[in-house]
Amino acid sequence: MQKAKPIGYMLGQTMRVYKNMITATLKENKYDLSFEQYVMMMILSMEKEPTQQDLANQLQKDKSSILRHTDVLIKKRYVARITDKNDKRMKKLYLTPEGKDMIIHLKALARQVESRLLYGINAAEVNTFMDVLGKIHTNGGLEDEFCCLQENNQNDDIQNKNN
């Protein structure tokens, strides 16, 4: 009988598989984006003008890393940065028209990858998995309900295609 692997190991391996598949698919489709830039753009597409600090908190990355990725996305004309009217220290981010066009392609790409990863997994299993992940996030202090709701809806769409 095979011994169960630690949950941390399984979560880490699952994230690596997802990251590697997204990165490879970005490269195959000639999108010049890193995985981190892809994730930032997806978050920007779901939230209204988050700050660089919001992204750093959500991605659990340091602000300098977010700043570097943001600068690249600005150079590619996918993202713009504006100073908050009430607090000059805060920089809000939003997708440019080019960024909004790119998001359409990125979301289609994400659906393809998720469809491959979820092949043979029924909707009930995906919902249970998402519920467990949500509880792990809550227990770990991660407050990211908006993103999880969006992803759940995407997963429901994928599962409807698989069933």
N, C-alpha and C positions, 0 to 999 in steps of 0.2 A: 504494500500500500504506500502510495506517495505521500510524503509529508507536506502539509499545507505551507505555502510560502508566506512570509510576513506581508501584511497589508501594505506597508510602506514600500516594500520592494515591488509589489504588484502595481500599485499606483504609479510609481516612478517608471516602471517598464511600459505601462500603458501610455503615459504621457510621452515617453520617448518614441514609441511606435507612431502615435498621432503626429508628433512634431516632425519626425522623419518623413512621414507620408505627405504632410502638407508641404514641407520644404521641397521634396522631390517633385511634387505636382506643380508647385510654383515654378521650379526650374524647367520642367518639361514644357510648360506653357509660356516660357520666356518672360515671366514676371520677375523683375529685378527687385525683389523684396525679401528681407530676412523673415524668419518666423515671428520674431518680436514685432517687426513693423506690420506684418499681417495682422497679428493680434491687436495691436494698437488701432489699426484702421477699423477692425471689426467692432471694437469697443466704441470708437468715435461714431460709428454708424448707428449705434444703439442708444447712446446717451447724448443729451443736449449740452454741447459746449463744456465738457469736463476740463478741469485745469490739469496742468502737468503733474501737480501733486496728487490729484485724483487718480490719474493713470499709474503713478508710482505706487500709491496705496493699493490699487486694485491688482496690479501685476506683482506686487511685493518686490519691487526693484528700487534701487536708489535713484534719486532725482537726476543725477548726472547721466546715468544710462538712458533714462527717458528723454532727457534733453538731447543727447546725441542722436537717438532714433528719430525724435521729432524734427531735428534739423535736417536729417536726410529726407524725411517725408515732405518737408517744406521745399527743399531743393527740387524734389521730383514733382512739385506742384500738386500734391495730393492733400496736403494739410496746410492750414493757415493758423497763425497764432495772433491773438489780440489781447491787449491789456484790459483787465476788468475796469469798468467805469468807477466802481466804488472802492476798489482796492488795487492800486497801481502795482503792487507786488505780485498779484495773481495774473497768470497768463492762461487764457482760455484757448482751447483748441477746437477747430471744426474742420470738416471736410470741405474742400473746394469742389467746384463742378467736376474737375478731372478726378478728384478723389471719389466723388459719388458715382461716377461712371465706373471707376475701378472696383468699387464695392460690389456692383452688380456681378462682375466677373468673379470676384473673390468669394462671394456667397455661393455662386454656382459651383465653384471649385470645392468649397467646403462641403457642399451637399454630396458631391461625387465621392470625396474621401470618406465622409461619414457613412455613406451607403456601402462602400467596400468594407469598412470596419464593422458595420452592423449586420452584414450579410448572415442570414441564418439565425438571427436573434429576433424573437418576436416582440411585439409592442409591450406586452406585460413585463417581459424581462428588462427591456430598456427603461420602462417607467420605474421598476424596482431599483435598478442601478442608479438612476437619476435621484430617486428618493434617498438612497443610502449616501450618495455623494453629497447631497444637500445637507443631510444630518452631520456628515463628517465636517463639512464647511462650517456649519453652525457651531458644532462642538469645538472647532478650532478657532472660532472667533472671526471667521470670514463673513463679512456682510456684503453679499453680492447677489441679492435676490433678482435684480433686474436682468442681469446677464443669464442667470440660470433659467428664468422664465422664457427668455427668447430662445435659448438652446433647447429647452423642452419642447417648444412649439416646432422647432426645426426637426427634432428627433421624431416627433409624432408624424410629421410629414414624410420623413424617410421610412418610418415603419409602415405607414399606409401603403407605400410603394413595394415594400418587401413582403407584405402579407398577401 
